[in-house]
């Protein structure tokens, strides 16, 4: 199986191409790496191919924050520059003056 280079990076803010949510990427799988049960739960007419990068997002919509697992084909860059409110953001990232999210350096203790 040939791996594709991920189009998006950890810390990048993206939004779903179809559904109204956005989030910041905190991990990337080069190909599908979730359960078959999860994959089968996606309606067949919108089920993405497994041979593409899949992204773990600290996601949110207008009502709730959650973790999402999304195929590359269903993501686009979010250029709004609006801050995210996900409660786990502060655990993983710091937000720069430029609005970008960067992984916090691990403590040296």
Secondary structure, DSSP 8 states (H G I E B T S, - for coil): ------SS-TT-EEEESSSS-EEEEEEEESS--S-HHHHHTS-GGG---SSS-EEEEEEE-SS-EEEEEEEGGGEEE---------TTHHHHEEE-TTS-EEE------
